[in-house]
Amino acid sequence: MKYMMLVYLDEQAMSESEGEHCYVESAQLTQELNSSGQYLDASPLHPTSTATSVRVRDGKRLVTDGPFAETREQLGGYYLIDARDLDEAIRIAERIPPALFGTIEIRPVMEIEGLPAKQAYAS
């Protein structure tokens, strides 16, 4: 089953050096998950100061800078994995380095008909 793991943390929780170390550890984890066939995708996100939110109300588009909701923790990145079940997904989530500073939300991915097949993309 596919699981999306959303990484939430306070953007100020880590120093720059801690953040760089976290990226190295995260890359190592993705290599391990890839070796076991569980890695599907992962990426950190730029800070919320770079975000744009779009809403459509009464047929009108409203575009605002920043995230939609004000929260203590912000969405900082994601992992998309393949795991046998939720227990295995939890074991993987606890290995995600930002779990030491924030929260990893695990959500099963719905498989629906009519979506295009995933294509590889270049960064």
Summary of the structure (lengths in Angstrom):
residues: 123
radius of gyration: 16.1
end to end distance: 25.7
largest distance: 48.2
contacts: 279
relative contact order: 0.30
helix: 28%
strand: 33%
